[in-house]
């Protein structure tokens, strides 16, 4: 029987959520069939096991050889440059593609495979308000259509917003623009619509369509990035509320009666 990889300690914090899931779930994507260790399935959700399994695959020798291949990275970088230049000229889809590629380069820690001047040029584009605002306009277009029920647009909106988050470029937006983006990310309709697209793409991927399998994985990655963003934001709100409640409780406690020594 195949042993389940060690679970990351951080995952243990989610144990209270894990119990909600049934161990008998089947994976949507056949390549990611999970270990069948019964004890693990009882204790951890499919999502938890899948995340750990994907980590194991990504850290495999074969995957690392590809990710650490300068030819692959430099080729992807050339595509980034092409998209970024056209995005700066007003092509919103090109600006979005540039953000997606750069966020992938950052996520895979492969910028080190570029020459110093190449990395400097990439950072220059990521610090360019025109490119970021152009990509943001594409996000708005996707998000509005997504809220109206278009699953494909909702998915693209999540992918674009996750790229903006991953590249840490939100500060280049005006305050009202960042506020509008956050409002969409807080909207359960958009999130649920994007998730429906993930399910649709994953099912087609399971039937053998490689393009849709890739789209499903990209959407799941975007959902994960946005989830982490919302979790961090929610934690700050929860901590503030808890502190306020504690303060209220403290104020309602009657003072201790004065004791006198006899």
Helices and strands as residue ranges (DSSP letters): G 9-14, H 15-18, G 30-32, H 38-43, H 46-58, H 61-67, H 70-88, H 92-107, G 111-113, H 116-126, H 129-147, H 151-166, G 170-172, H 175-185, H 188-206, H 210-252
